[in-house]
Amino acid sequence: MARFSRIEVALKMKETGMIPVFFHSDIEVCKNVVAACYYGGARLFEFVNRGDFAHEVFGELIKWSAEECPEMILGVGSVIDPGTTSLYLQLGANFVVSPILNPEMAKVCNRRKVAWSPGCGSLTEISYAEELGAEVVKIFPGAQVGGPEFVKAVKGPFPWSSIMPTGGVKPDEENLRAWFNAGVHCVGMGSQLMVKKEDGSFNYPEIEESCSKAFRIIEKLKS
């Protein structure tokens, strides 16, 4: 069962402004990355459903996170069907993000009052997602659907829409300013945050600093 309500999720998305997005098949790597993001200021984290047995990694990660990073709202991304949605809800996912708009997923999440953010690429899809109960809609891939200018255009006729772009978001002031000036609710960011060492392993102190820097920029832009 989710530890955080969909209202808490939407408000925390707005408050923090960014969600790190990550997947790895090694649970210890995942724990270290979640901890680095947590100490860097993240309070939401999207675990990507990728590959066989990803749900087993998530199941262990969410139990660990509840103990070690108690304020972290852990959710799942890249879910595209209601069956997989149900599986992750049973494991305790606090929110579900999808690259597509599948109305059957909305029914599953709404029954349990869990936040659902479907991927949209047009005004029609955004409107339909909101009709289905999505509080925050994802635009994906963010850069390819039109970037900040697309968000700005959407907010004209749909000023009530809460939009989260993923894809094309970078942890630098120029990029983040463009998105937040356009009116995003929050942003999702993956590989741009996950700094690696020369040998290809993850540099956890640098990931923490990368998150911290991004949050400082976002706080400055919002103020």
Order of alpha helices (4+ residues) and beta strands (2+ residues): alpha-beta-alpha-beta-alpha-beta-alpha-beta-alpha-beta-beta-alpha-beta-alpha-beta-alpha-beta-alpha
